[in-house]
Amino acid sequence: MQDAGGAPVGYILVDVVDDAAHIEQVSVAPDHQGRGLGRAAPVERAARWAASQGVGTLTLITFGDIPWNRLLDEHLGFRVLPDHEIGPGLGSGREVEAAQGSTRPHGWSCAGI
């Protein structure tokens, strides 16, 4: 992500997990937060990258028990994946977070477009 002058102000990390483009992290510099930079544009960029790699699905793991997370994710086109649609890579992502001390191991949701 760049500001109007082209200086970097954030980033998105995307990897391939379970044959889907998986958004690992979206970060925006603190002095640029609250301007919508971490919303649609990074997801659109991830979708373009995925298409260039021949991958048609985007996923992410988020705190499903925080209402605004789910609202934003749904606004961007994501949906909560039922357990039978969660592959081993996404499932282990939730387990890793719990092992690293997440206080919300049951609050994680996997979402996909």
C-alpha positions, 0 to 999 in steps of 0.5 A: 500500500502506498500513500498519495506520494507513492511512499509505502504505508502498509503491506499484505502478506499472501501465501498459498494454503490448501490450494487457496491464496491465503491472506496471512496479514494486512498491516497499515502504518499507525499514522495512516490507519482509519482511512480504509487502506487495509480494506478493499484494495489489499484484498483486490490486490491479493485476488489479482495475485491469486488469479495470476497464480491460477488460484481462484479462492482467497482465505483468511483466519480471523477472530470470529467472535469480534463482530466488526471483523465478521462484518468487514470480512463479509463486506469484502465478500468473505464467508465463514467456512463450515468445518468440512470446507476447512483444509488441513493447512487452515485447520493447523493455522488455528492450532498454531495460533492457539499453541502460541498463546492465543486466548481465543482458540475457539473464536477463530473463523476461517473465511473464503471468497 
